[in-house]
């Protein structure tokens, strides 16, 4: 009897706690009437008049932001963009079996996408700044994070849209899911005839749109929005069949594509971890690394600099790839194979050169140390940026096969002077023409903020 009373108290406390949680997470609290929410979303589906002009202006703003690599400008463009309306309308229509709303949402989304790509293509065709900046390159290939942001962002958007008091969540969703920049990037790809950019960016927009619509559909069904009623039962069944087929034909390929994105992202993370952990040698370091998941089999290409390693050590290192779930991946390791490029010698030469060039202006030991630390930091920054710049160069120049970037010591034999020079080595699958070579060289100067870059082609 004494044991029964504590058990009852514990049971009642658990029930009260569960009721408390239910009340806290109740989506029906503060919910607007479902018919008002449906009408609110339905009004934002249409693209004509002011909505269409706002979209065009927002596309111009986003394109300029991508062109000048300004994150703030891109965010401003996403804030004023009305693209969320028809995308949420598709999810709502599927959730309430409204075939007419579904057709209207798809038609308006198609118009919006066409206008957006056309506008951005016109801008990028005439702009004098035709280099692809990092903000633009970031929208050429979707990742698992884009899928998750679209899904959870869409959930936040429809929940906020169903409240009596509208919050700033929907503009926030427009920023987080980044619907505008991929369309502008697709326009850039069309204007420059770079179809890798075009299809990659459009693929990102498609994935974002589908998962925002899917999250809207899930919340509409969960909150039991009233479905459209039909006087004719046959017509109702026919509409339900159309809606079901559309939903399946949209979701199944999207889930498959999203799964492929997840697999590729995990492979890239494991490849980076493999290089960071297993490619550590006493007198040899990784100069550059490239990942190519799309090749058959997937490839990891690593360039080493410093003391040349025995083939046996390299084979042992390659065999450890299986521990990182990279069993079917081809590991390609290239070495400098030249004692003159030994890392220790290179470091000492650079430090000696830096000191000799600045000796006259240095007054004391502290100034010497500060100057040398600053110069070494600049050298290390260029070296750290090498892999990132190599990936961007590969996107700009699909025929690029090998690439490395580093500072080197240049001796002027006539003037008996030495100087440090930023040097890039590039190997193409086929020899580039003069225009492409100049484009790569000018892009490297802008990307590295250097007045002079020595480009060696092979």
C-alpha positions as CSV (number, residue, x, y, z in Angstrom):
1,X,0.0,0.0,0.0
2,X,2.9,2.3,0.8
3,X,4.5,1.6,-2.6
4,X,1.3,2.2,-4.6
5,X,0.9,5.8,-3.5
6,X,4.3,7.0,-4.8
7,X,3.7,5.2,-8.1
8,X,0.4,7.0,-8.5
9,X,2.0,10.3,-7.8
10,X,4.7,9.6,-10.3
11,X,2.1,8.6,-12.9
12,X,0.1,11.8,-12.4
13,X,3.2,13.9,-12.6
14,X,4.1,12.3,-15.9
15,X,0.7,12.9,-17.3
16,X,0.8,16.6,-16.2
17,X,4.2,16.9,-17.8
18,X,3.0,15.4,-21.1
19,X,0.0,17.7,-21.1
20,X,2.3,20.7,-20.4
21,X,4.4,19.7,-23.4
22,X,1.4,19.2,-25.6
23,X,0.1,22.7,-24.8
24,X,3.6,24.2,-25.3
25,X,4.0,22.7,-28.8
26,X,0.3,23.0,-29.9
27,X,0.3,24.4,-33.5
28,X,-3.4,25.2,-33.1
29,X,-2.6,27.9,-30.5
30,X,-2.9,31.3,-32.1
31,X,-3.9,29.7,-35.5
32,X,-5.8,31.8,-38.0
33,X,-8.9,30.4,-39.5
34,X,-7.9,27.8,-42.2
35,X,-9.9,29.4,-44.9
36,X,-8.2,32.8,-44.2
37,X,-4.8,31.1,-44.4
38,X,-5.8,29.5,-47.7
39,X,-6.9,32.8,-49.1
40,X,-3.7,34.5,-47.9
41,X,-1.5,32.0,-49.7
42,X,-3.8,32.0,-52.8
43,X,-3.5,35.8,-53.2
44,X,0.3,35.6,-53.2
45,X,0.4,33.0,-55.9
46,X,-0.4,35.4,-58.8
47,X,2.5,37.0,-60.7
48,X,1.3,40.0,-62.6
49,X,1.4,43.8,-62.2
50,X,3.3,45.0,-59.2
51,X,4.4,41.5,-58.2
52,X,6.1,40.9,-61.6
53,X,7.9,44.3,-61.5
54,X,9.1,43.6,-58.0
55,X,10.5,40.3,-59.1
56,X,12.3,41.9,-62.0
57,X,13.8,44.6,-59.8
58,X,14.8,42.0,-57.2
59,X,16.5,39.9,-59.9
60,X,18.5,42.9,-61.0
61,X,19.6,43.6,-57.4
62,X,20.5,40.0,-56.7
63,X,22.5,39.8,-60.0
64,X,24.4,42.9,-59.1
65,X,25.1,41.5,-55.7
66,X,26.5,38.3,-57.2
67,X,28.5,40.3,-59.7
68,X,30.2,42.5,-57.1
69,X,30.3,39.6,-54.5
70,X,28.2,41.5,-51.9
71,X,26.4,39.3,-49.4
72,X,24.4,42.3,-48.0
73,X,23.0,43.2,-51.5
74,X,22.0,39.6,-52.1
75,X,20.2,39.4,-48.8
76,X,18.3,42.6,-49.7
77,X,17.2,41.1,-53.0
78,X,15.9,38.0,-51.3
79,X,13.9,40.1,-48.8
80,X,12.0,41.9,-51.6
81,X,11.5,38.8,-53.7
82,X,7.9,37.4,-54.0
83,X,9.0,33.9,-55.2
84,X,7.7,32.1,-52.1
85,X,4.1,32.7,-53.0
86,X,3.6,30.1,-55.8
87,X,6.0,27.6,-54.2
88,X,3.9,27.5,-51.0
89,X,0.8,27.5,-53.2
90,X,1.8,24.2,-54.8
91,X,2.2,22.6,-51.4
92,X,-1.1,24.0,-50.2
93,X,-2.9,22.9,-53.4
94,X,-1.6,19.3,-53.0
95,X,-2.6,19.3,-49.3
96,X,-6.2,20.4,-49.9
97,X,-6.8,18.6,-53.3
98,X,-7.3,21.9,-55.1
99,X,-6.3,21.1,-58.7
100,X,-7.1,24.5,-60.0
101,X,-4.9,26.2,-57.5
102,X,-2.1,23.7,-58.3
103,X,-2.3,24.5,-62.0
104,X,-2.3,28.2,-61.3
105,X,0.6,28.0,-58.9
106,X,2.7,25.9,-61.4
107,X,1.8,28.3,-64.2
108,X,2.8,31.4,-62.1
109,X,6.0,29.7,-60.9
110,X,6.9,28.9,-64.5
111,X,6.3,32.6,-65.5
112,X,8.4,33.8,-62.5
113,X,11.3,31.4,-63.3
114,X,11.3,32.4,-67.0
115,X,11.3,36.1,-66.2
116,X,14.0,35.7,-63.5
117,X,16.4,33.8,-65.8
118,X,15.7,36.1,-68.7
119,X,16.3,39.2,-66.6
120,X,19.5,37.9,-65.1
121,X,20.8,36.7,-68.5
122,X,20.3,40.1,-70.0
123,X,22.1,41.7,-67.1
124,X,25.1,39.3,-67.2
125,X,25.3,39.6,-71.0
126,X,25.9,43.3,-70.9
127,X,27.8,43.7,-67.6
128,X,31.5,44.4,-68.0
129,X,32.3,42.4,-64.9
130,X,32.1,38.8,-66.2
131,X,34.2,36.9,-63.6
132,X,32.5,34.4,-61.4
133,X,32.9,35.5,-57.8
134,X,32.6,33.2,-54.7
135,X,29.0,34.2,-54.0
136,X,28.0,33.1,-57.5
137,X,30.1,29.9,-57.4
138,X,28.5,28.9,-54.1
139,X,25.1,28.5,-56.0
140,X,26.3,26.1,-58.7
141,X,26.0,22.9,-56.8
142,X,23.5,21.9,-54.1
143,X,24.6,20.3,-50.8
144,X,22.9,18.4,-48.1
145,X,22.7,21.6,-46.1
146,X,20.6,23.3,-48.9
147,X,18.1,20.4,-48.7
148,X,17.8,20.7,-44.9
149,X,17.5,24.5,-45.0
150,X,14.7,24.3,-47.6
151,X,12.8,21.6,-45.6
152,X,13.0,23.3,-42.2
153,X,12.7,26.8,-43.7
154,X,9.5,25.7,-45.5
155,X,8.1,24.3,-42.3
156,X,8.8,27.7,-40.6
157,X,7.2,29.6,-43.4
158,X,3.9,27.7,-43.5
159,X,3.6,27.7,-39.7
160,X,4.2,31.4,-39.6
161,X,1.7,32.0,-42.5
162,X,-1.0,30.1,-40.6
163,X,-0.9,32.5,-37.5
164,X,-3.3,35.3,-36.8
165,X,-0.5,37.7,-36.3
166,X,2.0,37.4,-39.3
167,X,5.6,37.5,-38.2
168,X,8.9,38.2,-40.1
169,X,9.4,34.4,-40.6
170,X,8.4,34.3,-44.2
171,X,11.0,37.0,-45.3
172,X,13.5,35.1,-43.2
173,X,12.6,31.9,-45.0
174,X,13.1,33.6,-48.3
175,X,16.6,34.6,-47.2
176,X,17.6,31.3,-45.7
177,X,16.4,29.1,-48.6
178,X,18.1,31.5,-51.1
179,X,15.7,31.1,-54.0
180,X,16.8,34.2,-55.9
181,X,20.6,33.6,-56.2
182,X,20.4,30.2,-58.0
183,X,18.1,31.7,-60.6
184,X,20.5,34.6,-61.2
185,X,23.4,32.1,-61.4
186,X,21.4,30.1,-64.0
187,X,21.0,33.4,-65.9
188,X,24.8,33.9,-65.7
189,X,25.4,30.4,-67.0
190,X,23.1,31.1,-69.9
191,X,24.6,34.5,-70.7
192,X,28.2,33.1,-70.7
193,X,27.1,29.8,-72.3
194,X,28.4,27.9,-69.3
195,X,25.8,25.1,-69.0
196,X,27.5,23.6,-66.0
197,X,26.6,26.7,-64.1
198,X,23.1,26.8,-65.6
199,X,22.0,23.3,-64.8
200,X,23.8,23.2,-61.4
201,X,22.1,26.4,-60.3
202,X,18.7,25.4,-61.7
203,X,19.0,22.1,-60.0
204,X,19.6,23.9,-56.7
205,X,16.5,26.1,-57.2
206,X,14.5,23.0,-58.1
207,X,15.5,21.1,-55.0
208,X,14.8,24.2,-52.8
209,X,11.4,24.7,-54.3
210,X,10.3,21.0,-54.0
211,X,11.3,20.8,-50.3
212,X,9.6,24.1,-49.5
213,X,6.4,22.8,-51.2
214,X,6.8,19.4,-49.4
215,X,7.0,21.0,-46.0
216,X,4.0,23.1,-46.8
217,X,2.1,20.0,-47.8
218,X,3.0,18.2,-44.6
219,X,1.9,21.0,-42.3
220,X,-1.4,21.5,-44.2
221,X,-2.2,17.8,-43.8
222,X,-1.0,17.7,-40.2
223,X,-3.2,20.7,-39.2
224,X,-6.1,19.2,-41.2
225,X,-6.9,22.1,-43.5
226,X,-10.3,21.6,-45.1
227,X,-10.1,19.9,-48.4
228,X,-11.9,21.2,-51.5
229,X,-15.3,19.7,-51.9
230,X,-16.8,18.5,-55.2
231,X,-20.4,17.9,-56.1
232,X,-19.4,15.2,-58.5
233,X,-17.7,12.2,-56.7
234,X,-16.1,11.0,-60.0
235,X,-14.5,14.4,-60.5
236,X,-13.3,14.4,-56.9
237,X,-11.6,11.0,-57.3
238,X,-10.1,12.1,-60.6
239,X,-8.7,15.2,-59.0
240,X,-7.3,13.2,-56.0
241,X,-5.7,10.9,-58.5
242,X,-4.1,13.8,-60.4
243,X,-2.9,15.3,-57.1
244,X,-1.4,12.0,-55.9
245,X,0.4,11.4,-59.2
246,X,1.8,14.9,-59.2
247,X,3.0,14.5,-55.6
248,X,4.6,11.2,-56.2
249,X,6.2,12.3,-59.5
250,X,7.7,15.3,-57.8
251,X,8.7,13.9,-54.4
252,X,10.2,10.5,-55.5
253,X,12.8,11.9,-57.9
254,X,13.6,14.7,-55.4
255,X,14.2,12.3,-52.6
256,X,16.4,10.3,-54.8
257,X,18.4,13.4,-55.9
258,X,18.6,14.5,-52.3
259,X,19.9,11.1,-51.3
260,X,22.6,11.5,-54.0
261,X,23.5,14.9,-52.5
262,X,23.8,13.4,-49.0
263,X,26.1,10.6,-50.3
264,X,28.3,13.0,-52.2
265,X,28.6,15.4,-49.2
266,X,29.5,12.6,-46.8
267,X,32.1,11.3,-49.3
268,X,33.7,14.8,-49.6
269,X,33.8,15.1,-45.8
270,X,35.5,11.7,-45.4
271,X,37.9,12.6,-48.2
272,X,39.0,15.8,-46.4
273,X,39.3,14.0,-43.1
274,X,41.4,11.3,-44.7
275,X,43.9,13.9,-46.1
276,X,44.0,15.8,-42.8
277,X,44.7,12.7,-40.7
278,X,46.6,10.3,-42.9
279,X,48.6,12.8,-45.1
280,X,50.8,14.1,-42.2
281,X,54.5,13.4,-42.8
282,X,57.6,14.8,-41.0
283,X,59.3,16.5,-44.0
284,X,56.5,16.4,-46.5
285,X,53.3,18.4,-46.7
286,X,50.1,18.5,-48.8
287,X,50.4,21.3,-51.3
288,X,47.1,20.8,-53.0
289,X,44.1,18.4,-53.1
290,X,41.2,17.9,-55.6
291,X,38.1,15.8,-55.1
292,X,36.1,14.4,-58.1
293,X,33.1,12.4,-56.9
294,X,31.5,12.3,-60.4
295,X,34.3,10.4,-62.0
296,X,34.1,6.6,-62.2
297,X,35.5,5.6,-59.8
298,X,35.6,8.7,-57.6
299,X,39.0,10.3,-57.3
300,X,41.1,12.0,-54.7
301,X,44.2,13.7,-56.2
302,X,46.8,15.0,-53.8
303,X,50.0,16.9,-54.6
304,X,52.8,16.6,-52.1
305,X,55.8,19.0,-51.6
306,X,59.0,18.3,-49.6
307,X,61.0,15.2,-49.1
308,X,60.0,12.5,-51.6
309,X,58.3,9.5,-50.0
310,X,58.9,5.8,-50.7
311,X,56.3,4.0,-52.8
312,X,55.7,1.6,-49.9
313,X,54.7,4.5,-47.6
314,X,52.3,5.8,-50.2
315,X,50.7,2.4,-50.7
316,X,50.2,2.0,-47.0
317,X,48.6,5.5,-46.9
318,X,46.3,4.7,-49.7
319,X,45.2,1.4,-48.0
320,X,44.0,3.4,-45.0
321,X,41.3,5.0,-47.2
322,X,39.1,2.0,-46.5
323,X,38.9,3.1,-42.9
324,X,37.2,6.3,-44.0
325,X,34.5,4.5,-46.2
326,X,36.6,5.4,-49.3
327,X,37.1,1.8,-50.4
328,X,36.1,2.3,-54.0
329,X,37.9,5.6,-54.4
330,X,41.0,6.0,-56.5
331,X,43.8,7.8,-54.6
332,X,46.3,9.7,-56.9
333,X,49.4,11.0,-55.1
334,X,51.8,13.2,-56.9
335,X,55.2,14.3,-55.5
336,X,57.5,17.2,-56.4
337,X,60.4,14.7,-56.8
338,X,62.8,17.6,-56.9
339,X,65.1,18.4,-53.9
340,X,65.1,22.1,-55.0
341,X,61.5,22.4,-54.0
342,X,62.1,20.9,-50.5
343,X,59.8,22.7,-48.1
344,X,62.4,23.5,-45.5
345,X,64.7,25.1,-48.1
346,X,61.8,27.0,-49.6
347,X,60.9,28.4,-46.2
348,X,64.4,29.4,-45.4
349,X,64.9,31.1,-48.8
350,X,61.7,33.1,-48.3
351,X,62.6,34.2,-44.8
352,X,66.1,35.2,-45.9
353,X,64.7,37.1,-48.9
354,X,62.1,38.9,-46.8
355,X,64.7,40.0,-44.3
356,X,67.2,41.2,-46.9
357,X,64.7,43.3,-48.8
358,X,63.4,45.0,-45.6
359,X,66.6,45.4,-43.7
360,X,67.1,49.1,-44.3
361,X,63.7,50.1,-42.9
362,X,63.8,47.8,-39.9
363,X,65.1,49.6,-36.8
364,X,65.0,47.0,-34.0
365,X,64.5,43.4,-33.3
366,X,60.8,43.7,-32.5
367,X,60.1,45.4,-35.8
368,X,62.1,42.6,-37.6
369,X,60.0,39.9,-35.8
370,X,56.7,41.7,-36.5
371,X,57.5,42.1,-40.2
372,X,58.7,38.5,-40.7
373,X,55.6,37.2,-38.9
374,X,53.3,39.3,-41.2
375,X,55.1,38.2,-44.3
376,X,55.0,34.5,-43.3
377,X,51.3,34.8,-42.5
378,X,50.7,36.2,-46.0
379,X,52.6,33.3,-47.4
380,X,50.6,30.9,-45.3
381,X,47.4,32.5,-46.3
382,X,48.1,32.1,-50.0
383,X,49.1,28.5,-49.4
384,X,45.9,27.8,-47.4
385,X,43.8,29.4,-50.1
386,X,45.4,27.2,-52.8
387,X,42.9,24.3,-52.6
388,X,39.9,26.7,-52.5
389,X,41.2,28.7,-55.5
390,X,41.9,25.5,-57.4
391,X,38.2,24.3,-57.0
392,X,36.9,27.7,-58.2
393,X,39.4,27.7,-61.1
394,X,38.1,24.2,-62.0
395,X,34.5,25.5,-62.1
396,X,35.5,28.5,-64.3
397,X,37.6,26.3,-66.6
398,X,36.1,22.8,-66.9
399,X,39.1,21.6,-69.0
400,X,41.5,22.4,-66.1
401,X,43.2,19.2,-65.0
402,X,45.9,20.3,-62.5
403,X,46.4,23.5,-60.6
404,X,48.6,24.8,-57.8
405,X,49.4,28.3,-56.4
406,X,52.3,29.4,-54.2
407,X,54.8,32.1,-53.6
408,X,58.3,31.7,-54.9
409,X,61.6,33.5,-54.9
410,X,62.5,35.3,-58.1
411,X,66.1,36.3,-58.8
412,X,66.8,39.2,-61.2
413,X,70.3,38.2,-62.5
414,X,70.9,41.5,-64.3
415,X,70.0,43.7,-61.3
416,X,71.4,41.2,-58.8
417,X,68.1,41.5,-56.8
418,X,65.6,39.0,-55.5
419,X,61.8,39.3,-55.0
420,X,58.9,37.1,-54.0
421,X,56.4,36.3,-56.8
422,X,53.0,34.7,-56.8
423,X,53.2,31.8,-59.2
424,X,50.4,29.6,-60.5
425,X,50.8,26.3,-62.5
426,X,47.9,25.1,-64.6
427,X,47.5,22.0,-66.7
428,X,44.6,21.6,-69.1
429,X,43.2,18.6,-70.9
430,X,43.6,20.5,-74.1
431,X,45.7,23.6,-74.7
432,X,43.6,26.8,-73.9
433,X,43.4,29.7,-76.3
434,X,44.7,33.2,-75.6
435,X,41.3,34.5,-74.4
436,X,40.9,31.7,-71.9
437,X,44.5,32.1,-70.6
438,X,44.0,35.9,-70.2
439,X,40.7,35.3,-68.4
440,X,42.3,32.9,-65.9
441,X,45.3,35.2,-65.3
442,X,43.0,38.3,-64.7
443,X,40.7,36.3,-62.4
444,X,43.8,35.1,-60.4
445,X,44.9,38.7,-59.9
446,X,41.5,39.7,-58.7
447,X,41.0,36.6,-56.5
448,X,44.4,36.8,-54.8
449,X,44.5,40.6,-54.8
450,X,47.9,40.6,-56.4
451,X,49.2,43.0,-59.0
452,X,51.4,40.4,-60.6
453,X,50.8,36.6,-61.1
454,X,53.2,34.4,-63.0
455,X,51.1,31.7,-64.9
456,X,52.8,28.6,-66.1
457,X,50.7,26.5,-68.6
458,X,51.1,22.9,-69.6
